[in-house]
Amino acid sequence: MHRTKTLPKGFTLLEVLVSLAILSATLILAYRVTAGAIAAGERAEAWTTATLLGEEKLREATDTFPEIQETNGVFPDPYDGFTWTLAVRQALHPDAREVHVSVMWERDGIVETFTFSGLSVR
C-alpha cells in the first residue's frame, strides 16, 4: 500500500498576517485619496461660488458710474459665509473709475480671498 503525504489545507499564520498588512496599507492609501478628493471638491465649490458672487458684485458696481468709495458687507443667505469689500478709486482718466471687489470666506481657519477688478466709464 502506498501512503501519500497530504499537505494541510489553508494558509499559515504568516501568510495571513502579510495579506492583512498589504490590505491595511491599501485601505489607508484609498482613504487618503478619497479624503483629498472630497476636500478638493469642497474647495472648488467655494471658489466657484466666490467667483460668481464677485462677478455679480463687480457688474452691479460698474453698471452705473460709481462714486469714489470703500464699502463692505456680507452676501445674503445662503451665501452668508462670504463677505465682500468694494473699493472705487479715481482712474487716470477723469471719466473713469477703477472698481475692485474682494470676496472673502473662511475655510478650516484660513481666510481665502478672490479679488476682481474692472473699469467703469462715463
Salt bridges, closest charged atoms under 4 A:
GLU55 OE1 - ARG59 NH2 3.73
GLU60 OE2 - LYS57 NZ 3.30
ASP95 OD1 - ARG122 NE 3.59
GLU98 OE1 - HIS100 NE2 3.27
ASP108 OD2 - ARG107 NH1 3.78
GLU112 OE1 - ARG43 NH2 3.28
